[in-house]
């Protein structure tokens, strides 16, 4: 039986690392776009309130978990890292879905969703997929 590659070369680690990086960076992409009288605007995720900031910090925490594992200072053996990654991906997905469904009043007249919001949603789902792949590699 062939063993799965370890480190950043394992599929779960690669997906988790990439999705965490994109999730953190997506907070600085345009989540909303619109136009007012003679002006076009774009609102980045960081400026959409607490949820945009939480998405950044969840992405950063996901990157920190991968980095700590690579340096040999991972989580205690009693806490499965795949479960922690899944526990980070789930609220990130919920937070982004809230912003997909509801445009905050503070960003008006931005009435459309920008590409950064959809990238955030895919990255949050990618964190969940990375956690599932890591769980499969641990079995």
LINDA-V173311 format. One record per backbone hydrogen bond with DSSP energy under -0.5 kcal/mol. CO is the residue of the C=O (numbers start at 1). NH is the residue of the N-H. E is the energy in kcal/mol with one decimal. If there is no record, write none. Layout:
co->CO nh->NH e->E
co->CO nh->NH e->E
This chain:
co->6 nh->9 e->-0.9
co->7 nh->10 e->-1.5
co->10 nh->14 e->-2.5
co->11 nh->15 e->-2.6
co->12 nh->16 e->-2.4
co->13 nh->17 e->-2.8
co->14 nh->18 e->-2.6
co->15 nh->19 e->-2.8
co->16 nh->20 e->-2.5
co->17 nh->21 e->-2.2
co->18 nh->22 e->-2.6
co->19 nh->23 e->-2.6
co->20 nh->24 e->-2.3
co->21 nh->25 e->-2.4
co->22 nh->26 e->-2.1
co->23 nh->27 e->-0.6
co->24 nh->27 e->-0.8
co->25 nh->28 e->-2.0
co->26 nh->29 e->-1.6
co->27 nh->46 e->-2.4
co->29 nh->45 e->-1.7
co->30 nh->116 e->-1.7
co->30 nh->117 e->-0.8
co->31 nh->114 e->-2.6
co->32 nh->43 e->-2.8
co->33 nh->112 e->-2.6
co->34 nh->41 e->-3.2
co->36 nh->38 e->-1.1
co->39 nh->36 e->-2.9
co->41 nh->34 e->-2.1
co->42 nh->44 e->-0.5
co->43 nh->31 e->-2.9
co->43 nh->32 e->-1.8
co->44 nh->47 e->-1.2
co->45 nh->48 e->-1.8
co->46 nh->49 e->-0.6
co->49 nh->53 e->-1.2
co->50 nh->54 e->-2.6
co->51 nh->55 e->-2.1
co->52 nh->56 e->-1.4
co->53 nh->57 e->-2.2
co->54 nh->58 e->-2.4
co->55 nh->59 e->-2.1
co->56 nh->60 e->-2.4
co->57 nh->61 e->-2.4
co->58 nh->62 e->-2.1
co->59 nh->63 e->-2.0
co->60 nh->64 e->-2.2
co->61 nh->65 e->-2.0
co->62 nh->66 e->-1.8
co->63 nh->67 e->-2.6
co->64 nh->68 e->-2.8
co->65 nh->69 e->-2.0
co->66 nh->70 e->-2.0
co->67 nh->71 e->-1.6
co->68 nh->72 e->-0.5
co->68 nh->73 e->-2.1
co->69 nh->72 e->-0.9
co->76 nh->79 e->-1.8
co->78 nh->80 e->-0.7
co->80 nh->84 e->-1.6
co->81 nh->85 e->-2.6
co->82 nh->86 e->-2.2
co->83 nh->87 e->-2.4
co->84 nh->88 e->-1.4
co->85 nh->89 e->-2.3
co->86 nh->90 e->-2.1
co->87 nh->91 e->-0.7
co->88 nh->92 e->-1.4
co->89 nh->93 e->-2.3
co->90 nh->94 e->-2.1
co->91 nh->95 e->-3.1
co->92 nh->96 e->-2.3
co->93 nh->97 e->-2.5
co->94 nh->98 e->-2.2
co->95 nh->99 e->-1.6
co->96 nh->100 e->-1.9
co->97 nh->101 e->-2.4
co->98 nh->102 e->-2.8
co->101 nh->103 e->-0.5
co->102 nh->104 e->-0.6
co->104 nh->107 e->-1.5
co->105 nh->108 e->-1.2
co->107 nh->110 e->-2.1
co->109 nh->35 e->-0.6
co->109 nh->111 e->-0.8
co->112 nh->33 e->-2.5
co->114 nh->117 e->-0.8
co->114 nh->118 e->-0.9
co->115 nh->119 e->-2.1
co->116 nh->120 e->-2.2
co->117 nh->121 e->-1.9
co->118 nh->122 e->-2.3
co->119 nh->123 e->-2.5
co->120 nh->124 e->-2.5
co->121 nh->125 e->-2.2
co->122 nh->126 e->-1.9
co->123 nh->127 e->-2.0
co->124 nh->128 e->-1.5
co->125 nh->129 e->-2.3
co->126 nh->130 e->-2.7
co->127 nh->131 e->-2.1
co->128 nh->132 e->-2.2
co->129 nh->133 e->-2.5
co->130 nh->134 e->-2.4
co->131 nh->135 e->-2.1
co->132 nh->136 e->-2.1
co->133 nh->137 e->-2.1
co->134 nh->138 e->-1.6
co->135 nh->139 e->-0.9
